[in-house]
Amino acid sequence: MIIGESLTRDNMSSYGYSVNTTPWAKSTSKDGNLILLKNPFSCWASTIGALNYALTEKSQYNDVDVSKATTIVEAAKKNGYKVSWISNQQKYDFPTGIIADISDRKYWVNQYLGQKINSSNYDEKIIDALKKEILINEEKKLIVIHLMGSHQDYDDRFPKEYSKFSHQKTSEVQIQLDSYNNSVLYNDYIISQIYEVLFSNKNIPKAMLYFADHGEEVTYMFGHTVDKFEPSMYRIPVYIALSAQYKKEHDQIVENIEYNKTKYFTNDMVYDTMLGLMGVFNSGYNDKQDITSDKYNGDKKTLKVSHGKIELEKCL
């Protein structure tokens, strides 16, 4: 499970954006090796509120007390999974630090707590930790990767060689947009590297799910906030990759994802979808909130954002 940061699908070429910001995701989805959900949205326009729901059984559609909700780490461990958490976010960032704390192994590659994130902490630092992790042979394993993604300041999120989109004489708005697009391009590269590492052994059944915590407003405001409603803050990417062996062993799940991929989805249902991918059907699992299930509904008329305060249709 890969947790992205501040990524709006409005700026991804794999979702139809005119600038070629996600060449890997676009080509891999065309090849049939990546399933893009067509209509995914965030449940909250900031990290804490989004991940409190996405990483636990709490959703906009149930009455579970979030402080008592089972987390994805707890559910996985309860069902025999070893859990590893690899993060380029800060170790004590709430709530993910608390959720991650009971993981079997933790790799905190970002040591700049409370400081400006410098170039030594580009997301590629997680790759070495991931390579180390997959060498540990375990029958059932969940790896969670938390990226810095496209969080402000955008220029701090990519090395110079990824400054593909830039203009010497332009407005401040265009400069910011170019920087954001460069961060999206670099993020696409990072996901491609994660994919290569994870799927290098094709004989092991594996599933990879990527989702962003929330989107970003990048036409004039350049940021995200729950105090002002902007649809782009809620329009996020979600996609799934499955190994050949996983597809062979779980053909019904593949069929269900393909059938459901055009339906509407909010990222507070990531918890149930991850449990579905892992074959875990307890710990508060709800098949109606699992995109891999034939019971999934995904009706835009009933789904919400902003913790149930705003109709999803207002984000279209």
Secondary structure, 3 states (H helix, E strand, C coil): CEEECCCCHHHCHHHCCCCCCCHHHHHHHHCCCCEECCEEECCCCCHHHHHHHHCECCCCCCCCCHHHCCEHHHHHHHCCCEEEEEECCCCCCCCHHHHHCCCCEEEECCCCCCCCCCHHHCCCHHHHHHHHHHCCCCCCEEEEEECCCCCCCHHHHCCHHHCCCCCCCCCHHHHHHHHHHHHHHHHHHHHHHHHHHHCCCCCCCCEEEEEECCCCECCCCCECCCCCCCHHHCECCEEEEECHHHHHHCHHHHHHHHHHCCCEEEHHHHHHHHHHHHCCCCCCCCHHHCCCCCCCCCCCCCCEECCCCEEHHHHC
